Amino acid sequence: MFHFFKKSVPQPEEEQEPLSEFEQAAQYHCEVRGIDDRPVFLADVKDFDGDSFRLFPTLDADAPSVIYNSHYKLVFRTPHQPIPVWTGRVRGSTYKFWKMDELTRLKDEQRASFRQRVSLSAVVRNLLGLPENGETLTAAYYSRDYDQCEILDVGMGGLQLRSSHSFRMNDLLAVTGLRLYHDPQPFSLPLQVRWVSAGDGAYRCGCAFHSVPEQEERRLCAAMFSLQRASMGRV
């Protein structure tokens, strides 16, 4: 994600400096928000030099127009851990990126992994194996037998489903045919069951995403961002 020039001549191996707190967070997708938490766009951080950096839209879209010297929040979607929040000031922009500086960590603002309540139909199947080398999940990796289920909530870390079938903790499943927000291509994602509860003749399962390919993770993050914008009335 960060680009550094390297000398072409061999050099003695040196111990690499540990990544800064911001660099660690910037390995993940970033929600750009107004100071009032208004969602603006989903971005990737590039060219951080310890002071300034650039924000590029995660998907194929133009960077929105912006007033220079405005401050925005940067909310990083770090999976399975508290979500760090920074602020920065816009110093310049093109249709491709925003340039920002004056980075400040909001120590008192740390978010839990966002979960969007939904009521969506999907199919759950037993997972026979995990794709290798970052490949997308296909029918070759899951059983033909299936159970129709309802997705109750979804986040970057996983989802909760309601099913007539009782699954067991640590079962590996595949959720297929999942459309979160006007997705041209439905999601097929590997899951691992983390908890199960029974009631009203059905079972609820909390599931964590398991070994999601980078490309699908980007799509998932974008869909989650769109769901959140829609729930706030800012499509």
DAVENDA-V384427 format. One record per residue. N is the residue number from 0. RES is the residue in one small letter. OMEGA is omega in whole degrees, 0 to 359 (none if undefined). Layout:
N|RES|OMEGA  N|RES|OMEGA
This chain:
0|m|179  1|f|186  2|h|179  3|f|177  4|f|180  5|k|177  6|k|183  7|s|180  8|v|180  9|p|180  10|q|175  11|p|180  12|e|179  13|e|178  14|e|182  15|q|177  16|e|179  17|p|178  18|l|175  19|s|180  20|e|180  21|f|180  22|e|178  23|q|180  24|a|185  25|a|172  26|q|182  27|y|180  28|h|187  29|c|172  30|e|174  31|v|184  32|r|171  33|g|178  34|i|177  35|d|180  36|d|176  37|r|179  38|p|182  39|v|175  40|f|180  41|l|190  42|a|170  43|d|178  44|v|177  45|k|172  46|d|176  47|f|182  48|d|182  49|g|180  50|d|181  51|s|180  52|f|178  53|r|178  54|l|179  55|f|176  56|p|183  57|t|181  58|l|182  59|d|179  60|a|178  61|d|173  62|a|182  63|p|176  64|s|187  65|v|176  66|i|182  67|y|181  68|n|174  69|s|178  70|h|179  71|y|174  72|k|174  73|l|183  74|v|185  75|f|182  76|r|177  77|t|185  78|p|173  79|h|177  80|q|178  81|p|186  82|i|181  83|p|181  84|v|175  85|w|166  86|t|176  87|g|181  88|r|180  89|v|181  90|r|180  91|g|180  92|s|169  93|t|177  94|y|181  95|k|187  96|f|167  97|w|171  98|k|185  99|m|173  100|d|183  101|e|182  102|l|180  103|t|177  104|r|176  105|l|186  106|k|183  107|d|180  108|e|180  109|q|190  110|r|171  111|a|179  112|s|184  113|f|175  114|r|179  115|q|176  116|r|181  117|v|170  118|s|188  119|l|178  120|s|177  121|a|180  122|v|177  123|v|180  124|r|175  125|n|180  126|l|182  127|l|180  128|g|180  129|l|176  130|p|179  131|e|175  132|n|175  133|g|181  134|e|178  135|t|179  136|l|178  137|t|183  138|a|180  139|a|186  140|y|180  141|y|185  142|s|177  143|r|178  144|d|184  145|y|176  146|d|177  147|q|184  148|c|175  149|e|175  150|i|184  151|l|173  152|d|182  153|v|177  154|g|180  155|m|183  156|g|183  157|g|182  158|l|174  159|q|181  160|l|177  161|r|186  162|s|174  163|s|182  164|h|179  165|s|174  166|f|180  167|r|178  168|m|180  169|n|173  170|d|175  171|l|184  172|l|172  173|a|173  174|v|183  175|t|178  176|g|183  177|l|176  178|r|185  179|l|183  180|y|178  181|h|182  182|d|177  183|p|179  184|q|179  185|p|180  186|f|167  187|s|190  188|l|176  189|p|182  190|l|169  191|q|182  192|v|180  193|r|177  194|w|181  195|v|174  196|s|183  197|a|178  198|g|178  199|d|176  200|g|180  201|a|181  202|y|174  203|r|180  204|c|171  205|g|186  206|c|176  207|a|173  208|f|187  209|h|176  210|s|178  211|v|179  212|p|182  213|e|182  214|q|179  215|e|177  216|e|178  217|r|178  218|r|181  219|l|180  220|c|179  221|a|179  222|a|178  223|m|179  224|f|178  225|s|177  226|l|181  227|q|177  228|r|181  229|a|181  230|s|178  231|m|179  232|g|181  233|r|182  234|v|none
